[in-house]
Amino acid sequence: MKEFPILDVDTAWKRWRERCSHVPSSSAFAMFSTLWDGIVTDPSGMVVPVDDHLVHRGDGVFETVRCVEGALYALQPHLDRLEGSAAAIGLCVPMSKSDLTAATVAVTRAGARPDAAVRIIVARGPG
């Protein structure tokens, strides 16, 4: 019978990076991660924990904002709707609207694509 190793976190991340380093990212260029508390541009770091309610219960809300020629189209109405959707399911948005605006702009810039879809996802978190 095959035996499976129990990995420490350093070994697990090393294997993850080795296995993901060759995978091209055609659609994910940057992500703000509350897990890392910053912007990630390496697709192997764009992760959501398996115990996040978004993963195992679909418990979250999202908005998709178009970036056209470097400008975010109707960002504030999208953020207003995101807040309303979150409130409707009793979900707390973990940033103020001004911080969420700044994070969205920073992620868009970090993605370095003048034309893109920017998805803003708010999940309930682990549990």
Order of alpha helices (4+ residues) and beta strands (2+ residues): alpha-beta-beta-alpha-beta-beta-alpha-alpha-beta
